[in-house]
Structures are given as structure tokens and as C-alpha cells.
Amino acid sequence: MKKTLYIFTSGELKRKDNSLYFESEAGRKYIPVEDTNDIYIFGEVDVTKRFLEFAAAKEICIHYFNHYGYYTGTFYPREHYNAGHVILKQAEHYIDKEKRLELARIFIAGSIAQMRQVLKYYQTRAKNGKEEITALIEKFKERTSELSEGHTVEELMAVEGHAREDYYKMFDYIINDPDFRFEKRSKRPPLNRLNAMISFGNSLCYTMVLSEIYKTYLDPRIGYLHATNFRRFSLNLDVAEIFKPIMVDRLIFMLINKKMIGKKDFDKQMNGILLTESGRKKFVAELDKRMQTTVNHRHLGKSVSYRRLIRLELYKIQKHILGEKTYEPYRSMW
Amino acid sequence: MKKTLYIFTSGELKRKDNSLYFESEAGRKYIPVEDTNDIYIFGEVDVTKRFLEFAAAKEICIHYFNHYGYYTGTFYPREHYNAGHVILKQAEHYIDKEKRLELARIFIAGSIAQMRQVLKYYQTRAKNGKEEITALIEKFKERTSELSEGHTVEELMAVEGHAREDYYKMFDYIINDPDFRFEKRSKRPPLNRLNAMISFGNSLCYTMVLSEIYKTYLDPRIGYLHATNFRRFSLNLDVAEIFKPIMVDRLIFMLINKKMIGKKDFDKQMNGILLTESGRKKFVAELDKRMQTTVNHRHLGKSVSYRRLIRLELYKIQKHILGEKTYEPYRSMW
């Protein structure tokens, strides 16, 4: 499994013949091109065109985050797969209202099921609110049936929005730490520590899915839930819905409950609260560990890493689109 | 309408406060950020992260092309105009049989008209076969009316195939050189010198159109004539039909008739005949000259280069697909 490279220091990404390296005050560090899946840039890193060319040839995506840890953009190399038929089918599933609705319904059902799974894990472990969590687990069953009644993507998105709102309310029970109150979901900027972690984690999740999409025949521009406006990639946002609860939310609970991240890892910035560089480093290190963790895969009957799980999910979506097999989203077992 | 910036020289893209500039040997050139939609980089251009951040904030995409002019990748800001709607429309015109047929008909009519135009140019100039050429010019009128009777893309392709066969037969009259007989169209490998030149020229034409497609919102994977096989880009093949007669065939006639390329520029290779390296160099140099040549543009009322002509053609196709204006293929005047 190829690795992800995270760069927090400042320097320059360069190329010499057929090798890539990062040059900083600490010296020259070579990048194992054949073993690198993607690069996350957090530091002040300049890049030469020759670097980008070789990275593109090696199919490496480069994701940029600004000084505050906000995602700014991605260098997406030219498609290496040239599957006109997949893109046609992908477009057809967007243009055809029924087909789009079916996919939107599956994504949202998958997302709610994953949130429910997180709640089930904490149902007995949470210090408070066991009753509330249990009640919400029950309620989520109904939410799923509401989905079959939704006749537009907007109606479905509303169901998802309500479910997520209820779900976030449980965070205070699960975390139970006065330093990390949920209050309400706030973005750009997040207004408290917990929201800062959610925003940062979600943006990492979106780019990880984007990196994996690049490795398939799918086109990130055509999504089904999030495609109402064409101002950003959208398929990665759809697929991230399935993975945010297990990849991001559970990681946040772990980081806080094990006191791995605390008050000192946050800063007041731009009228909001953001993770400091050291906070981001800890977050990324633990997320990376988690991405490499293997979980038992029900159908494959073997262990696969989380990163691999994302790729498998994309293959399932591809099969759905090609009419080979109806997409069933991944559901974690614990 | 925001503008596109093309950078051919080498240098560095930098930021100072809220302005972006390009620094090269020639000095510092400021980029009007509010007025720039995207930047195309052809030179050896390095970029600072602070530049990318501000470009991202202004939703400016940055497209990279390598030393040979091939597209390598794009920096997509978090929010950008990703033209998902163009690809959807492009797919719709493929999926909808009538829409696809209409476009296929236009491409083939355009291709036949261009072949006819080449014949007209040589009608008086050819040493032999004036009668045959004149007869074929007449026959091509009928071919165009046959197009309205074609009810499948395959039928239309057959009309085009017959027209092209007749057209190639005229090559011997136009060239009239025993070293360069057409015989019959042979590919992979070409079996004689003329076919070697046609194959080489056509492949250059396909990649030139592909390069230009990357400068538009169109997706090269979805074509209308050539999309039956999914192993290659196809929109460029469609558009090349319009340009092959003037860009490739007329160049070949010129190279042979002016004795710029001769027997010694060919080699027996892989059971066929191919241009030698020096032959290819001469061909490319002359093609490149031709691409930079400006021709009078009927509608624009000004001179544009052939390369620009291709781009304009793509914009017309984009307009057709977006339902703004029915596509009318370029027709050379001489």
C-alpha cells in the first residue's frame, strides 16, 4: 500500500532527473516516488514545474492546506485512465432523475447507517446520555424509511441534515469534556474547539477520497448529492459521507477522550478557533495511523486498510453505474 | 468574461500581499486577479504556495503543460468553476441518439467539405486527372445529401469512409511522383511512403487537437463519431476530421511536390515503411510553421493562426452542446 506524505515544514519541492526531493533548512529529503500515493502540504512549500510533471507521471495528487489548516486546493494530474464509457454512465446517472435519486438515497442511507453505528458503539461506553443515544439509534431507523418517501435530492438532503443535527447533539454525551462542547455546528471559521476538529477532519477526509477517486475510472466532477453547483469537486463529498463518522468523528472522540489533544492545541484565529500546527500534526498522525489500520472486511473475508476501503467503495459505485451491481455502502461492524 | 493567461517563458509565480505576479528575466508582470479565470503554464514556471493560496481564494485554476506541450495536470482550488455542467451536456449529446446523430452529421459534412476544398485547390493545379478531380468535386455534393439519409452513426461513417476512399484516389493525380504512390490506405504499419506520411501527420493532428481541448471545458473522452471504442480519446478524432485535409494532406502535397521530403527520409521498419528521424523532424518543422501561419477568418474578419482556428472550433462545439448556437464547422476558403 502506497503511503501519504505530510509536509509541515517550509521548503521547496524539486526534481533531479528521476527523483523528487524536498529541500528545507534541515537539508534534502528524497521522496520515494514509487511508494507515494499523495502529498499533503501544510508548510510554506514552493514547487517547481519539473516536480509537478514527474509527480503527475507517477500519478501523485498534491493537496494544499493554508497556514490556518484550511484546505485550499489540489494538484490533480491528468487522468491516466481514459474510460469514456464510465464518464458517460456517470453523467447518465446524474441526468436521469430516477437514477440520481436512487444513488442519492443509497449514499444518505449509508451515511445515516454509519452515524448510527458510531452511536451504537458509544451506547454503552458514554458516561452520560445513554437514554438519549438509545432513543436516537431508534429514531435513525425511521429516518431511513423517510428516505423512501423523498422524491427530490433536496428532500433527501433535508432528511440527512436533520439526522446529522441529531447526531451532533450526542457528541456532548460521548465526549463529556467541558473543554470540548459541541454547541452548534459552525464553519469558516469554526467557533469552538470541537468544531475546529470536525472541520479539519472532514477536509482531510474529502481530499483522501479525492486521491482515491483519481485511482479509478470515476470523474470527481460528477456527484449525486452535492452536484447542485459546479464550483467544486463533488463525488468525493458524496463518498466522504460514508466515511466521516468512522474516520473523522471516532478519531476525534479518541483524541479527546484519551487527552491526546487538549486546550493548548487550539488558537483564536480569524474570529474563530483553529487547531495550532502542533494540534494539526497530532491529528494528521493519528488519522494516518487509522488509515493504515486494517479492519475485517465482511465480504472479502480479509483485513483491509481504511484507505483500501475507500477504494473498494469507489469500485462498488463504479459497478453500480455500469449496471453490474446495485451499490451497497460500506457499513462498519463495530 | 474573465480572461485566460498563458505563460510561455520561464520564471516564477509569486505573491506580494494581495497581488500576484510573474517574475522572469524580463522583469515583473502583475496578474489582474479579479479578471483572470485560469492560467496556462507552458514555460518552466515554479510557483510559491502563497501564490497558490491567493489564486485559490480567487478561484483561479492553473493548468500545466510540459515541455512538449502535453497537458500534465491542473491545480484546482477548493472552489472553482469545474464545468461539470459542460461534461453533463457533452454526455447528454452522446446518450441522446438524435443529438449525437446531428453532431455526427455536422462533423462528417464538415470533413467532406474540407476534402472538397482541397480538391478544388488542386483542380487546376494538378498535372493529371483534372477531369477525375472535377467529377469527384461534383460527387461530393451528393455525398453531403446522402448524410441527411443516414439514420445511424455507422451509416454516416460509411458515407464518410466512401468519400475518403474516393478522395485518397486523387492523391496520385495531385502528387504525380512515382516515389509516392498512394496504392491503398495502409496503417500500422503503413506499407508505403505516402501512407507513412499520412499516418504520421494524422497522429500529430490528433494530439494537437487534444492539446487544444485541454484549454477548453470540453472532455476529450466523449466524442460523437469515434466513441464506439473506449480505448482512446475520441473528441479530438472527431474534430481532427475537419483539420486533416488542410493541415496534413496539403502539407504532404507541398513537402513532396517541393521535394522537401524524398525517398531517403524513409526506412523499412516493423514490416512497413516509416519516416526516419530526420524525415519526422522536417515534417514537424513544416507543420509547426503551418500551425503558426495565420489565415483570414471569415466571421472574425481578422487573421488567426491554425492553432487558434482549432480552439475556435472547440468553442463552437461547446456552444452547440450548451444549446447556444448550432455548430457550423470551419471551412477553408482556398
Interface residues (C-beta under 8 A of the other chain):
Chain A: I41 G43 E44 V45 D46 V47 T48 K49 R50 L52 E53 A56 A57 Y64 N66 H67 Y71 T72 G73 T74 F75 Y76 P77 R78 E79 N82 A83 G84 H85 I87 L88 Q90 A91 E92 Y94 I95 D219 R221 I222 A227 F230 R231 R232 F233 S234
Chain B: I41 G43 E44 V45 D46 V47 T48 K49 R50 L52 E53 A56 A57 E59 Y64 N66 Y71 T72 G73 T74 F75 Y76 P77 R78 E79 H80 Y81 N82 A83 G84 H85 I87 L88 Q90 A91 E92 Y94 I95 D219 R221 I222 G223 A227 F230 R231 R232 F233 S234
